[in-house]
Amino acid sequence: MPTGRLSGNITQDWEPVVLRRTKPKAADLKSSKAVNQALRSGAAVETVRKSAAGMNKHSAAVAPARKLDETTEPAAVERVAVEVRAAIQKARVAKGWSQAELAKHINERAQVVQEYESSKAAPAQAVLAKMERALEVKLRGKGVGAPLAAVGK
């Protein structure tokens, strides 16, 4: 009568398998969770603070770039002269153009014209030349504000 059990001696004929954990990675050991667990278990935990870590400090050996630039270049940036600004405004109003219309004629943004008329822009010779041709007024050199036809003769 079979009872569902095997009769006789049953032996294992295979080797036991041992599962081992992998070594924790360095990043895992540095995590706050791992540090807190080590502190709770009483293990020795060493904390080392890196100098200027997480702060916006630079080493004193390197001079700041701004100081180097100030020694070799002038601090103030040249701006559009007041007489050039006035000549641009006067010639634009005489033609009946808005700042946006002048910008279309010289193929620049309206903000560029606005900056030139408020003396906030650093003068670029290419932009001034475009404005001279469009407004037919001299904007560079001597005789600023004079008509171009009179200057050429």
Buried (B, 14 or more C-beta within 10 A) or exposed (E): EEEEEEEEEEEEEEEEEEEEEEEEEEEEEEEEEBBEEEEEEEEEEEEEEEEEEEEEEEEEEEEEEEEEEEEEEEEEEEBBEEEBBBBBBEBBEEEEBEBEBBBBBBEBEBEBBBBBBEBEBEBEEEBBEBBBEBBEBBBEEEEBBEEEEEEEE
